[in-house]
Amino acid sequence: MNRSGRHFRFLLIALITIIPLFWGCSSEDDDPPPPPVNQPPSAAVTTPSTTQSGDVTISYILTDGEGDTCTIAAEYTTDGSTWTAATAGSGGDGTSGLTSSSS
C-alpha cells in the first residue's frame, strides 16, 4: 500500500473514533425548556344594559390557561368613577374557589 493509502486509513480510523464523541456532547438546544409562565385569569362579564337596583344577577365566564380555580371581586359604580364592593345576595356561585375554563 502506498503512503497516501496509509494516511487515508489513519484519517478514517481517527474520524470513526472522534465522531461518536461529538454525538455525546450537548448543546444549548438540548436544555429543557423553561417552565411555562402562569397566565392570569380573565373574566368575560355580561354588563346589564340598563340601570339596575336591588339584587342584580351578574353573568360571567372565567377563563384561565391553566384551568386554575379563581376568586372574583364584584364592584359597582353609581357615577362611573367611584367603585364600591358589592355584597353577595342569596344563591349564586360565591366569590372564591370558582371553576375556570382553560379555553
Secondary structure by P-SEA (a helix, b strand, c coil): ccaaaaaaaaaaaaaaacaaaaaacccccccccccccbbbbbbbccccccccccbbbbbbbbbbcccccbbbbbbbbccccbbbbbbbccccccccbbbbbcc
